[in-house]
Amino acid sequence: MPSPADIISNLSFAAIDFESAGAAPGETDQPVQIGIARIDGAAGSIRTWTSYIAATRPIRWTASKIHGITTEMLAGAPPYISLWPQIRERLENCIVIGHNHATEQRFLRQFPGHGFGPWLDTLALARACLPTLPSHGLGDVAEALGLTEHISSVVPGKTWHDALYDATASLCILLRIIRELHLENAPLDRLGFALSR
């Protein structure tokens, strides 16, 4: 488990994003796609993984309009619980990253006692480091940092609201801020304002 005193350049970071089926009032939402982008050491290379996830009900049109995933695209997708070994392998012993990560934490709670974390919120990080941006949405931050082309080169053929693209964007934002602020040899607690358990 990473500690606040660990040097940033020695740590593993894994960004995670989910796309969901959408939910009507009174319904519980469920994930339909997961994306994870991981790097071991700030100078390492980014490794990615993604999967569609079987849903127990059709994707609502309002959700499909955002991410472009249809119920038909989930044919043959694995159940969420069966992805646990692959999720655990990619998130274990990492700083877990999300951009306003409440949804990611909520979906991971379906695996009780998983122990992932600490969590780093790139939304909080962007607000602190780029306070004059008119918007701190994921795409706006990536564009302001000049990262859009780089993200597309890491995950070609993907775009915004694809779980893997958005996870990769979160990781690239963190890495750019670490580099710009020369935090590679700083302890993790230098990012404490954006960290949570």
C-alpha positions, 0 to 999 in steps of 0.5 A: 500500500503506497504511503504519503512519504513515498517518492512520486516517481517510484509509485504506480498510478492507475486511472479508472473510468466507467460508462454507465447504463443510466438510471431512471429515478428509483433505479440503481445505475450499472456500469457498461464499460470500464477503462483503466490506464496504468503507469509504473513509475512516472517515466514508465509507459502507459498500459491500457485495458478496457472491457464492455460489461453485461447489463441486466437492462437496456441502456437508457437513450440519454446515456447512449447519447453521451457515450455512444454505447448501445445495448446491442454492443454489449452482446457477449460482454462479461458480467461485471463480477467476472472482471474482478481478477483483471480489475484487481490486477490493474489497481492493486498497490496503485494510487487510483485516479479519477476525474471527480471519481465518485462514480468510480468509487461507487461502482467499485464498492460492489467488490467489498473490501477491495482496499484500493487507494489512496485515490487522487482526484484530477478534478481537484488537482486541476482546480488547484493548479489551473484556477483560471480555467473557465471549466475544469471538465476533463476535456477542457483540462486536457485541451488546456494542457495540450494533451488531446493529440497525445491521448489519442496516440495512446488510445487510437480510435477512441474519443471522449466518453469512452471509458478507456479514453477518459481514464487515459486522459486523467492519467495524462493530466496527472503526469503533465502536472507532475512534470510541470511542477517538478514533483517527480522526486517529491513525496506523495503527500505533496499532492495531499490536497487531491488525495483521499482514502 
